[in-house]
Amino acid sequence: MTISFRFDPVSLPEAAKALRQEVRAFLRQEIARGGFVPGEGGFSREFSRKVGARGWIGMTWPKRYGGGERSQLERYVVVEEMLACGAPTRGFSTADRQSGPVLLRYGQEEVKEAIVPRIAKGELCFCIGLSEPNSGSDVFAASTRARKAAGGYRVNGRKIWTSNAHEADYMIALLRTSPATGENRRYGLSQFLVDMRAPGISIRPIINLLGRHDFNEVVFDDVFLPDSYLVGDLDMASKQATDELAFERSGPDRWIETFPALVELVRSAGENPDERLAEGIGRAVAQLMILRRMSISVAGMLEAGKTPMVEAALVKDLGTNFEQSLPDKVRLLAPPPQEDDPDANDNRFRAALRHATLIAPKLTIQGGTREVLRGIIARGLGLR
């Protein structure tokens, strides 16, 4: 059996450690002034602009496009601290994590010059157009069509589960420009930049279990995209799309979403938890730290210019299974809630556990279902 993936140990450089303290100080200041409520996440253009002004969006990008030319490991620290605090990062996270890198690698020069510096400033929000109603997680079965027209393309079809489409300025969409061939079902797909305010685009909200409007169905009715909005080579976007998913699948956002429930469990346990509670917390923390080390290792590979698709899939599979199961583990370990207890810490614990429980079902679906990921991992193990 040939194993074609590995996780080398990576240590954070001193610059990253110093940056962590700077980010924590900024977040404490924002919380103190009422800029956001810790743990709630969400969308805030004001917060995005502040993060951009500090140079924390597009940190690894070339300076000529507004980037900071800093390391992937420094970027990792910023992302980890923002997510652990539950800061409102949705206004810039997708563009910083994957849309900006895709445009830098494959976009046409006039688009890069016009769009990428504004991402780095925190001015633009992006969404991703991959899933469709009839194709599920099989992105290569996409049927939303982009047909050649004078000066560009006309798009018709639908995308679904599109996070933040109602807030986004732009989408990077995977569209069918030619039929697939018998030899290559991935042929015929192209990526495009889409102006979300273009005529013919309508957005239908999908309300989640928390009662929030995060997901959407996006309908394209003869939407015009200029030739300059083609990203990469026509009909050959399958590798681009999989490269993009490597950026999406490996970061701390794939194991940290229910982390606040564990934090509140530790807080409520106090300094002298009983043996059962201490053991349960220890097991969860040990698993968390392993996932974190794997995720940092992938960041190191990205820093080295690699595209660690299999490693990213493994982090995403193990990470989302961990964070999905964590609320149930916390619930079993926690003492019974006291409904008449006015203690603020108890209320905070229950709020964190409720939030984690309600978001848990989606975690093993977003960014690729566990079944798709395990197929990728199996190929890496030489089993397929």
C-alpha positions as CSV (number, residue, x, y, z in Angstrom):
1,M,0.0,0.0,0.0
2,T,1.3,3.5,-0.9
3,I,0.5,6.3,1.4
4,S,0.8,9.6,-0.4
5,F,0.1,12.1,2.4
6,R,1.9,13.1,5.6
7,F,1.7,15.7,8.3
8,D,5.1,17.1,9.2
9,P,5.4,18.8,12.6
10,V,5.4,22.6,12.2
11,S,6.3,25.1,14.9
12,L,4.9,28.7,14.8
13,P,7.6,31.3,14.3
14,E,8.2,34.0,16.8
15,A,6.6,36.6,14.5
16,A,3.4,34.5,14.7
17,K,3.5,34.3,18.5
18,A,3.9,38.1,18.8
19,L,1.1,38.6,16.3
20,R,-1.2,36.5,18.4
21,Q,-0.9,38.9,21.3
22,E,-1.6,41.8,19.0
23,V,-4.7,40.2,17.7
24,R,-5.9,39.3,21.2
25,A,-5.4,42.9,22.3
26,F,-7.4,44.2,19.3
27,L,-10.3,41.8,20.0
28,R,-10.4,42.7,23.6
29,Q,-10.6,46.4,22.6
30,E,-13.4,45.7,20.2
31,I,-15.4,43.7,22.7
32,A,-14.9,46.4,25.4
33,R,-16.2,49.2,23.1
34,G,-19.3,47.0,22.1
35,G,-18.1,46.3,18.6
36,F,-19.3,42.7,18.8
37,V,-20.6,40.1,21.3
38,P,-18.0,37.3,21.7
39,G,-19.2,33.9,20.4
40,E,-21.9,35.3,18.1
41,G,-19.9,35.5,14.9
42,G,-21.9,37.1,12.2
43,F,-21.4,39.8,9.6
44,S,-20.1,43.3,10.1
45,R,-18.6,45.5,7.3
46,E,-17.3,47.9,10.0
47,F,-15.3,45.1,11.6
48,S,-14.1,43.9,8.2
49,R,-12.7,47.3,7.4
50,K,-10.9,47.5,10.7
51,V,-9.3,44.1,10.2
52,G,-8.3,45.2,6.7
53,A,-6.8,48.4,8.0
54,R,-4.6,46.3,10.2
55,G,-3.3,44.3,7.3
56,W,-5.0,41.1,8.5
57,I,-6.9,40.3,5.3
58,G,-4.8,39.0,2.3
59,M,-1.8,38.7,4.6
60,T,0.1,36.3,2.3
61,W,-0.8,38.1,-0.9
62,P,1.6,40.3,-3.0
63,K,1.9,43.9,-1.9
64,R,1.1,45.1,-5.4
65,Y,-2.4,43.8,-4.9
66,G,-2.8,45.1,-1.3
67,G,-1.4,42.1,0.5
68,G,1.1,41.9,3.2
69,E,3.5,39.2,1.9
70,R,3.4,37.6,5.3
71,S,3.5,33.9,6.0
72,Q,0.7,31.3,6.0
73,L,1.5,30.6,9.6
74,E,1.0,34.2,10.6
75,R,-2.3,34.2,8.8
76,Y,-3.2,31.0,10.6
77,V,-2.8,32.7,14.0
78,V,-5.1,35.6,13.0
79,V,-7.8,33.2,11.8
80,E,-7.5,31.0,14.8
81,E,-7.9,33.9,17.3
82,M,-10.8,35.5,15.4
83,L,-12.7,32.2,15.3
84,A,-11.9,31.2,18.9
85,C,-13.3,34.6,20.0
86,G,-16.4,34.3,17.8
87,A,-15.7,37.6,16.0
88,P,-17.9,38.7,13.1
89,T,-15.6,37.5,10.3
90,R,-18.2,36.5,7.7
91,G,-17.8,39.7,5.8
92,F,-14.3,38.8,4.7
93,S,-13.5,35.2,5.6
94,T,-14.5,33.6,2.3
95,A,-12.6,36.2,0.2
96,D,-9.5,36.0,2.4
97,R,-9.5,32.2,2.6
98,Q,-10.2,31.2,-1.0
99,S,-11.7,33.7,-3.4
100,G,-8.7,36.1,-3.2
101,P,-6.2,33.3,-3.8
102,V,-8.2,31.9,-6.7
103,L,-8.3,35.3,-8.4
104,L,-4.6,35.9,-7.8
105,R,-3.7,32.5,-9.3
106,Y,-6.2,32.4,-12.2
107,G,-7.9,35.8,-12.6
108,Q,-7.3,38.2,-15.5
109,E,-5.0,41.1,-14.7
110,E,-7.6,43.8,-15.0
111,V,-9.9,42.0,-12.5
112,K,-7.0,41.4,-10.1
113,E,-6.1,45.0,-10.1
114,A,-9.6,46.2,-9.6
115,I,-10.9,43.6,-7.0
116,V,-8.1,42.1,-4.9
117,P,-6.9,45.3,-3.2
118,R,-10.5,46.1,-2.2
119,I,-10.7,42.6,-0.6
120,A,-7.6,43.3,1.4
121,K,-9.1,46.5,2.7
122,G,-12.1,44.7,4.0
123,E,-14.4,46.4,1.5
124,L,-15.7,43.3,-0.4
125,C,-17.6,40.2,0.7
126,F,-17.5,37.1,-1.5
127,C,-19.6,33.9,-1.7
128,I,-19.0,30.6,-3.4
129,G,-21.2,29.2,-6.1
130,L,-20.6,25.4,-6.1
131,S,-23.6,23.3,-4.9
132,E,-26.7,23.0,-7.0
133,P,-30.2,21.6,-6.2
134,N,-29.8,18.5,-8.2
135,S,-26.1,17.7,-7.7
136,G,-25.5,17.8,-4.0
137,S,-21.8,17.6,-3.1
138,D,-20.9,16.4,-6.6
139,V,-19.6,19.8,-7.8
140,F,-18.6,18.2,-11.2
141,A,-22.3,17.5,-11.9
142,A,-23.0,21.3,-12.1
143,S,-25.5,22.1,-14.8
144,T,-25.9,25.9,-14.4
145,R,-24.9,27.1,-17.9
146,A,-22.8,29.9,-19.1
147,R,-23.4,30.3,-22.9
148,K,-21.1,32.4,-25.0
149,A,-22.6,35.8,-26.1
150,A,-21.2,39.0,-27.6
151,G,-18.6,40.3,-25.3
152,G,-19.1,37.7,-22.6
153,Y,-21.5,34.9,-21.4
154,R,-25.1,34.5,-20.4
155,V,-25.8,32.5,-17.3
156,N,-29.0,30.5,-16.4
157,G,-29.5,28.1,-13.6
158,R,-29.4,27.9,-9.8
159,K,-26.9,27.6,-6.9
160,I,-28.0,26.5,-3.4
161,W,-26.7,26.6,0.2
162,T,-24.8,29.7,-0.8
163,S,-23.6,31.2,2.5
164,N,-23.8,35.0,2.7
165,A,-25.1,35.5,-0.9
166,H,-27.5,38.1,0.4
167,E,-24.6,40.1,1.8
168,A,-22.0,39.4,-0.9
169,D,-20.6,41.8,-3.5
170,Y,-19.2,39.0,-5.7
171,M,-19.4,35.3,-6.2
172,I,-16.9,32.9,-7.7
173,A,-19.1,30.4,-9.5
174,L,-18.4,27.0,-11.1
175,L,-20.5,27.0,-14.4
176,R,-20.9,24.6,-17.2
177,T,-19.6,26.0,-20.5
178,S,-19.4,22.8,-22.5
179,P,-20.8,19.2,-22.2
180,A,-18.8,16.7,-20.3
181,T,-17.1,14.0,-22.3
182,G,-17.3,10.3,-21.9
183,E,-13.6,10.1,-21.0
184,N,-13.7,13.1,-18.6
185,R,-16.8,14.1,-16.7
186,R,-14.9,17.0,-15.2
187,Y,-14.4,18.7,-18.6
188,G,-16.6,21.6,-19.6
189,L,-16.7,23.5,-16.3
190,S,-15.4,27.0,-16.0
191,Q,-15.1,29.5,-13.1
192,F,-16.4,33.0,-13.3
193,L,-16.5,36.1,-11.2
194,V,-20.1,37.2,-10.7
195,D,-21.2,40.6,-9.7
196,M,-24.0,39.8,-7.2
197,R,-25.9,43.0,-8.1
198,A,-26.0,42.2,-11.8
199,P,-29.5,42.3,-13.4
200,G,-31.1,38.8,-13.5
201,I,-29.8,37.6,-10.1
202,S,-32.4,36.8,-7.4
203,I,-31.6,35.5,-4.0
204,R,-34.0,33.4,-1.9
205,P,-33.3,33.0,1.8
206,I,-32.9,29.6,3.5
207,I,-33.4,30.0,7.3
208,N,-31.4,27.7,9.5
209,L,-32.2,26.0,12.8
210,L,-31.1,29.1,14.7
211,G,-33.6,31.2,12.8
212,R,-30.8,33.0,11.0
213,H,-30.5,33.9,7.4
214,D,-27.1,32.5,6.4
215,F,-27.9,30.2,3.5
216,N,-29.5,31.1,0.2
217,E,-30.6,29.8,-3.2
218,V,-29.3,32.0,-6.0
219,V,-31.2,32.1,-9.3
220,F,-29.5,33.3,-12.5
221,D,-31.9,34.5,-15.2
222,D,-29.9,35.4,-18.3
223,V,-27.2,37.1,-16.3
224,F,-24.5,38.7,-18.4
225,L,-20.8,38.2,-17.4
226,P,-18.1,40.0,-19.4
227,D,-15.2,38.1,-20.9
228,S,-12.9,39.5,-18.3
229,Y,-14.8,37.7,-15.6
230,L,-13.7,34.3,-16.8
231,V,-11.3,32.9,-14.1
232,G,-8.7,30.6,-15.6
233,D,-9.0,28.5,-18.7
234,L,-12.3,27.8,-20.4
235,D,-13.8,24.3,-19.8
236,M,-10.8,23.4,-17.5
237,A,-11.8,24.6,-14.1
238,S,-12.0,21.2,-12.3
239,K,-8.5,21.5,-10.9
240,Q,-9.0,25.2,-10.0
241,A,-12.2,24.2,-8.0
242,T,-10.4,21.4,-6.1
243,D,-7.4,23.7,-5.4
244,E,-9.9,26.2,-3.9
245,L,-11.4,23.5,-1.7
246,A,-7.9,22.8,-0.3
247,F,-7.9,26.3,1.1
248,E,-11.5,25.9,2.5
249,R,-11.1,22.5,4.2
250,S,-7.9,22.7,6.3
251,G,-8.2,25.8,8.5
252,P,-9.3,26.1,12.1
253,D,-12.8,26.9,11.0
254,R,-13.2,23.1,10.4
255,W,-12.7,22.1,14.0
256,I,-13.5,25.2,16.1
257,E,-17.1,26.1,15.4
258,T,-18.5,24.4,18.6
259,F,-15.4,25.1,20.6
260,P,-17.2,27.8,22.8
261,A,-19.3,25.0,24.3
262,L,-16.1,23.3,25.5
263,V,-14.8,26.6,26.9
264,E,-17.9,27.1,28.9
265,L,-17.8,23.6,30.2
266,V,-14.3,24.1,31.5
267,R,-15.4,27.4,33.0
268,S,-18.3,25.8,34.8
269,A,-16.2,22.9,36.0
270,G,-14.0,25.2,38.0
271,E,-10.6,24.5,39.4
272,N,-11.5,21.1,41.0
273,P,-13.8,19.1,38.7
274,D,-14.6,15.6,39.7
275,E,-12.7,12.7,38.1
276,R,-15.3,11.9,35.5
277,L,-15.6,15.5,34.3
278,A,-11.8,16.0,34.3
279,E,-11.3,12.9,32.2
280,G,-13.9,13.9,29.7
281,I,-12.5,17.4,29.4
282,G,-9.0,16.0,29.0
283,R,-10.0,13.6,26.2
284,A,-11.8,16.4,24.3
285,V,-8.9,18.8,24.7
286,A,-6.4,16.1,23.6
287,Q,-8.4,15.5,20.5
288,L,-8.7,19.2,19.8
289,M,-4.9,19.7,20.1
290,I,-4.2,16.9,17.6
291,L,-6.6,18.4,15.1
292,R,-4.9,21.8,15.6
293,R,-1.4,20.4,15.0
294,M,-2.7,18.7,11.8
295,S,-4.2,22.0,10.7
296,I,-1.0,23.9,11.4
297,S,0.9,21.3,9.4
298,V,-1.4,22.0,6.4
299,A,-0.8,25.7,6.8
300,G,3.0,24.9,6.6
301,M,2.4,23.0,3.4
302,L,0.5,26.0,1.9
303,E,3.4,28.2,3.0
304,A,5.8,25.9,1.0
305,G,3.6,26.3,-2.1
306,K,2.0,22.9,-2.0
307,T,-1.6,22.0,-2.6
308,P,-2.3,19.5,0.2
309,M,-5.7,18.2,-1.0
310,V,-5.7,14.9,0.8
311,E,-4.3,16.3,4.0
312,A,-6.9,19.1,3.9
313,A,-9.7,16.5,3.4
314,L,-8.5,14.5,6.3
315,V,-8.4,17.6,8.6
316,K,-11.9,18.5,7.5
317,D,-13.3,15.0,7.9
318,L,-11.8,14.5,11.4
319,G,-12.4,18.1,12.4
320,T,-16.0,18.4,11.5
321,N,-16.8,15.0,13.0
322,F,-15.2,16.2,16.2
323,E,-17.0,19.5,16.4
324,Q,-20.3,17.9,15.4
325,S,-20.1,15.3,18.3
326,L,-18.7,17.8,20.9
327,P,-22.1,19.3,22.0
328,D,-23.4,15.8,22.9
329,K,-20.2,15.1,24.9
330,V,-20.5,18.4,26.7
331,R,-24.1,17.7,27.5
332,L,-23.3,14.3,29.0
333,L,-20.4,15.7,31.0
334,A,-22.2,18.8,32.3
335,P,-24.2,18.9,35.6
336,P,-28.0,19.1,35.2
337,P,-29.0,22.7,34.4
338,Q,-30.7,24.6,37.2
339,E,-33.6,26.3,35.5
340,D,-34.2,28.7,38.4
341,D,-30.5,29.5,38.8
342,P,-29.9,33.2,37.9
343,D,-26.1,32.7,37.8
344,A,-24.7,34.4,34.7
345,N,-22.1,31.7,34.1
346,D,-24.8,29.0,34.0
347,N,-26.8,31.0,31.5
348,R,-23.7,31.6,29.3
349,F,-22.9,27.8,29.4
350,R,-26.5,26.9,28.3
351,A,-26.5,29.6,25.5
352,A,-23.2,28.2,24.1
353,L,-24.4,24.6,24.3
354,R,-27.7,25.5,22.6
355,H,-25.9,27.3,19.8
356,A,-23.4,24.5,19.3
357,T,-26.2,21.9,19.2
358,L,-28.2,23.7,16.6
359,I,-25.3,24.4,14.2
360,A,-23.8,20.8,14.6
361,P,-25.9,19.1,11.9
362,K,-24.5,21.2,9.0
363,L,-20.8,20.8,10.0
364,T,-20.1,17.5,8.2
365,I,-21.8,18.8,5.0
366,Q,-20.4,22.3,4.4
367,G,-17.2,22.3,2.4
368,G,-17.8,18.7,1.2
369,T,-19.7,15.8,2.8
370,R,-17.8,13.3,4.8
371,E,-18.5,10.7,2.1
372,V,-16.8,12.8,-0.6
373,L,-13.9,13.5,1.7
374,R,-13.4,9.9,2.5
375,G,-13.3,9.1,-1.2
376,I,-10.4,11.6,-1.5
377,I,-8.7,10.1,1.5
378,A,-9.1,6.6,0.1
379,R,-7.3,7.7,-3.1
380,G,-4.5,9.1,-1.0
381,L,-4.2,5.7,0.7
382,G,-4.1,3.9,-2.6
383,L,-7.4,2.2,-1.9
384,R,-9.3,3.6,-5.0
